[in-house]
């Protein structure tokens, strides 16, 4: 999740983390890249408002310490840390990239032009790639007759909702494509913030499922031990409800029905019950 949503948690743990890192740094040779990275991380943790990308990169860099030193007992935990740190760094880079674009465009777009841009973005990318796709997938899961068939829409790398192959729910959130296609492009800070937070809440719920795919894209291993189908659907539903709220706030009251019509042709958003 972007740093702005968990900065308070980070600051609360700083007093435990920083002394450990300072002890570690004292035992490393001066002038080494590893020591420099730890010192940079310490400085970022002490900063009241650290740069997200720099923090993410520093967390990813110190992962190299654990790769060499860690016993087999903790190897799985460290591997997960490295994956999470790299994912955080990638997301922070994307976040900063689109923030720079928004700020550059704010210099040439009037407030009215920004509002018009946002509305067009919601009508096109937001409607086609996000709201209508997620609604169709949500209803397909609900309507599937068995739990195993419901889970297939979540686990499968590709699914068919009547218009060729599309990503399943888990892989779609794992790729984060909707952030760059839609959410991070929104000018309105309040709306973008609510969508971002809701998106990552749903993603965190989904990523509790552990899935591996083989070279052909088939599920080779799946583990639901840390969550349930009900918990996943509840988080997914919460995200869709925030989409409903923000679409109406931006001035769009009904679906365009580009491809998917699980709730009828061009229904009013306020009439859709999920």
C-alpha positions as CSV (number, residue, x, y, z in Angstrom):
1,X,0.0,0.0,0.0
2,X,1.3,3.5,-0.7
3,X,3.2,5.0,2.2
4,X,0.6,7.8,2.9
5,X,-1.8,5.1,4.2
6,X,0.6,3.5,6.7
7,X,3.0,6.3,7.6
8,X,1.6,6.4,11.2
9,X,2.2,2.7,11.6
10,X,5.8,3.2,10.4
11,X,6.5,6.0,12.8
12,X,5.1,3.9,15.7
13,X,7.6,1.1,14.9
14,X,10.5,3.5,14.2
15,X,11.8,3.4,17.9
16,X,12.1,-0.4,17.7
17,X,13.6,-0.5,14.2
18,X,16.2,2.3,14.2
19,X,18.3,1.1,17.2
20,X,18.6,-2.4,15.6
21,X,19.7,-0.9,12.4
22,X,22.2,1.5,14.1
23,X,23.7,-1.5,15.9
24,X,24.0,-3.4,12.6
25,X,25.6,-0.4,10.9
26,X,28.3,-0.1,13.6
27,X,29.5,-3.6,12.8
28,X,29.9,-3.0,9.1
29,X,33.0,-1.6,7.4
30,X,33.0,2.1,6.5
31,X,32.7,2.9,2.8
32,X,30.8,-0.2,1.9
33,X,27.6,0.1,-0.2
34,X,25.7,-2.0,2.4
35,X,26.6,0.3,5.3
36,X,25.6,3.4,3.2
37,X,22.3,1.8,2.4
38,X,21.5,1.1,6.0
39,X,22.5,4.6,7.0
40,X,20.2,6.0,4.3
41,X,17.4,3.8,5.6
42,X,17.9,5.0,9.2
43,X,17.8,8.7,8.0
44,X,14.5,8.0,6.1
45,X,12.9,6.3,9.1
46,X,13.8,9.2,11.3
47,X,12.3,11.6,8.7
48,X,8.7,12.7,9.6
49,X,7.7,12.6,5.9
50,X,10.2,10.3,4.1
51,X,10.2,10.1,0.3
52,X,8.2,7.0,-0.6
53,X,10.4,5.9,-3.5
54,X,13.7,6.4,-1.6
55,X,12.3,4.4,1.4
56,X,11.1,1.6,-0.9
57,X,14.4,1.4,-2.6
58,X,16.3,1.4,0.7
59,X,14.1,-1.5,2.0
60,X,14.7,-3.4,-1.1
61,X,18.5,-2.8,-1.0
62,X,18.9,-4.1,2.6
63,X,17.2,-7.4,1.6
64,X,20.6,-8.4,0.2
65,X,21.9,-8.6,3.8
66,X,19.4,-11.3,4.7
67,X,19.9,-13.3,1.5
68,X,23.5,-14.1,2.5
69,X,23.2,-14.4,6.3
70,X,19.9,-16.1,6.9
71,X,19.5,-19.6,8.0
72,X,17.3,-22.1,6.1
73,X,14.8,-21.8,8.9
74,X,13.9,-18.2,7.9
75,X,14.5,-18.4,4.2
76,X,10.8,-18.5,3.3
77,X,10.2,-15.4,5.4
78,X,13.1,-13.5,3.8
79,X,12.1,-14.6,0.2
80,X,8.7,-13.1,0.9
81,X,10.2,-9.9,2.3
82,X,12.3,-9.5,-0.8
83,X,9.3,-10.0,-3.1
84,X,7.3,-7.5,-1.0
85,X,10.1,-4.9,-0.9
86,X,10.6,-5.1,-4.7
87,X,6.8,-4.8,-5.3
88,X,6.7,-1.8,-3.0
89,X,9.6,-0.2,-4.9
90,X,7.8,-0.8,-8.2
91,X,4.6,0.6,-7.0
92,X,6.3,3.7,-5.4
93,X,8.1,4.3,-8.7
94,X,4.7,4.2,-10.6
95,X,3.1,6.4,-8.0
96,X,5.9,9.0,-8.3
97,X,5.8,8.8,-12.1
98,X,2.1,9.5,-12.4
99,X,2.3,12.2,-9.6
100,X,4.9,14.0,-11.7
101,X,2.7,13.8,-14.8
102,X,-0.3,15.1,-12.9
103,X,1.6,18.0,-11.4
104,X,3.0,18.9,-14.8
105,X,-0.4,18.9,-16.4
106,X,-1.9,21.0,-13.5
107,X,0.3,23.8,-14.8
108,X,-1.5,23.9,-18.1
109,X,-5.0,22.6,-17.2
110,X,-7.5,24.9,-15.7
111,X,-9.7,23.5,-12.8
112,X,-12.5,23.1,-15.3
113,X,-10.3,21.3,-17.7
114,X,-9.1,19.0,-14.9
115,X,-12.7,18.1,-14.0
116,X,-13.5,17.5,-17.7
117,X,-10.4,15.3,-18.0
118,X,-11.4,13.2,-14.9
119,X,-15.0,12.8,-16.2
120,X,-13.7,11.5,-19.6
121,X,-11.2,9.2,-17.9
122,X,-14.1,7.7,-15.8
123,X,-16.3,7.4,-18.8
124,X,-13.7,5.6,-20.9
125,X,-10.9,3.7,-19.1
126,X,-12.7,3.7,-15.7
127,X,-15.9,2.3,-17.1
128,X,-14.4,-0.2,-19.6
129,X,-11.4,-1.5,-17.8
130,X,-12.5,-1.1,-14.2
131,X,-16.2,-0.8,-13.2
132,X,-18.0,-2.9,-15.8
133,X,-15.3,-5.6,-15.8
134,X,-15.2,-5.9,-12.1
135,X,-19.0,-5.9,-11.9
136,X,-19.2,-8.7,-14.5
137,X,-16.6,-10.7,-12.6
138,X,-18.3,-10.1,-9.3
139,X,-21.6,-11.3,-10.6
140,X,-20.0,-14.3,-12.4
141,X,-18.5,-15.4,-9.0
142,X,-21.8,-14.9,-7.2
143,X,-23.7,-16.9,-9.8
144,X,-21.3,-19.8,-10.1
145,X,-23.1,-22.9,-8.6
146,X,-20.2,-24.3,-6.5
147,X,-17.4,-22.9,-4.4
148,X,-14.9,-24.6,-6.6
149,X,-16.3,-22.8,-9.7
150,X,-16.4,-19.5,-7.8
151,X,-12.8,-19.9,-6.9
152,X,-11.8,-20.5,-10.6
153,X,-12.8,-17.0,-11.5
154,X,-10.4,-15.8,-8.8
155,X,-7.5,-18.3,-9.3
156,X,-7.4,-18.7,-13.0
157,X,-4.8,-16.7,-15.0
158,X,-7.4,-16.3,-17.8
159,X,-11.2,-16.4,-17.7
160,X,-13.9,-16.0,-20.3
161,X,-16.8,-13.7,-19.5
162,X,-18.2,-13.9,-23.0
163,X,-15.6,-11.6,-24.7
164,X,-12.5,-13.7,-25.0
165,X,-9.7,-14.3,-22.5
166,X,-9.5,-11.8,-19.6
167,X,-7.4,-11.9,-16.4
168,X,-8.8,-13.7,-13.4
169,X,-9.4,-11.6,-10.3
170,X,-6.1,-12.5,-8.4
171,X,-3.8,-12.0,-11.4
172,X,-5.5,-8.7,-12.3
173,X,-4.8,-7.3,-8.8
174,X,-1.4,-8.8,-8.7
175,X,-0.4,-6.9,-11.9
176,X,-1.8,-3.5,-10.7
177,X,-2.5,-2.5,-14.3
178,X,-5.6,-0.5,-13.3
179,X,-3.5,1.9,-11.3
180,X,-1.6,3.1,-14.4
181,X,-4.6,2.8,-16.7
182,X,-7.0,4.7,-14.5
183,X,-6.6,5.4,-10.8
184,X,-3.2,7.2,-10.8
185,X,-4.3,9.4,-13.7
186,X,-7.2,11.1,-11.8
187,X,-6.6,14.7,-10.9
188,X,-9.0,15.0,-8.0
189,X,-7.0,14.2,-4.9
190,X,-9.9,13.1,-2.7
191,X,-11.4,10.7,-5.3
192,X,-8.0,9.3,-6.3
193,X,-7.1,8.8,-2.6
194,X,-10.3,6.9,-1.8
195,X,-10.0,4.7,-4.9
196,X,-6.3,4.0,-4.2
197,X,-6.9,3.0,-0.5
198,X,-10.0,0.9,-1.4
199,X,-8.1,-0.8,-4.2
200,X,-5.2,-1.7,-2.0
201,X,-7.5,-3.0,0.8
202,X,-9.0,-5.4,-1.8
203,X,-5.6,-6.3,-3.1
204,X,-4.2,-7.1,0.4
205,X,-7.2,-9.4,1.0
206,X,-6.6,-11.1,-2.4
207,X,-2.9,-11.5,-1.9
208,X,-3.5,-13.7,1.2
209,X,-4.2,-16.4,-1.4
210,X,-0.9,-17.9,-2.5
211,X,-1.0,-19.0,-6.2
212,X,1.7,-20.3,-8.5
213,X,1.3,-20.8,-12.3
214,X,3.1,-23.2,-14.6
215,X,4.7,-22.2,-17.9
216,X,1.4,-22.6,-19.7
217,X,-0.4,-20.3,-17.3
218,X,-2.3,-23.1,-15.4
219,X,-2.6,-23.1,-11.6
220,X,0.2,-25.3,-10.3
221,X,-0.4,-24.6,-6.6
222,X,-2.9,-22.6,-4.6
223,X,-3.2,-22.0,-0.8
224,X,-6.3,-20.5,0.8
225,X,-5.2,-21.1,4.4
226,X,-5.0,-17.4,5.3
227,X,-8.4,-16.3,4.0
228,X,-11.8,-17.5,2.9
229,X,-14.0,-16.9,-0.2
230,X,-16.4,-14.8,2.0
231,X,-13.6,-12.5,3.1
232,X,-12.4,-12.1,-0.5
233,X,-15.8,-11.3,-1.8
234,X,-16.5,-8.8,1.0
235,X,-13.3,-6.9,0.2
236,X,-14.1,-7.0,-3.5
237,X,-17.6,-5.7,-2.9
238,X,-16.3,-2.9,-0.7
239,X,-14.0,-1.8,-3.6
240,X,-16.9,-1.9,-6.1
241,X,-19.1,0.2,-3.8
242,X,-16.3,2.9,-3.6
243,X,-16.3,2.8,-7.4
244,X,-20.1,3.4,-7.4
245,X,-19.6,6.3,-5.1
246,X,-16.8,8.0,-7.0
247,X,-18.4,7.5,-10.4
248,X,-21.6,9.2,-9.2
249,X,-19.5,12.0,-7.5
250,X,-17.7,12.7,-10.8
251,X,-21.1,13.0,-12.5
252,X,-21.7,9.6,-14.1
253,X,-24.9,8.0,-13.1
254,X,-25.2,4.9,-15.3
255,X,-23.2,2.2,-17.0
256,X,-22.1,2.5,-20.6
257,X,-22.5,-1.3,-21.2
258,X,-19.5,-1.4,-23.6
259,X,-19.2,-5.1,-23.4
260,X,-20.6,-6.4,-20.1
261,X,-24.3,-6.3,-19.2
262,X,-24.7,-8.5,-16.1
263,X,-27.1,-6.0,-14.6
264,X,-29.0,-5.1,-17.8
265,X,-28.4,-2.5,-20.5
266,X,-27.2,0.9,-19.3
267,X,-28.5,0.5,-15.7
268,X,-28.4,3.4,-13.3
269,X,-25.6,2.9,-10.8
270,X,-28.0,3.7,-7.9
271,X,-30.3,0.8,-8.9
272,X,-27.5,-1.9,-9.0
273,X,-27.7,-4.0,-5.9
274,X,-24.6,-6.1,-5.1
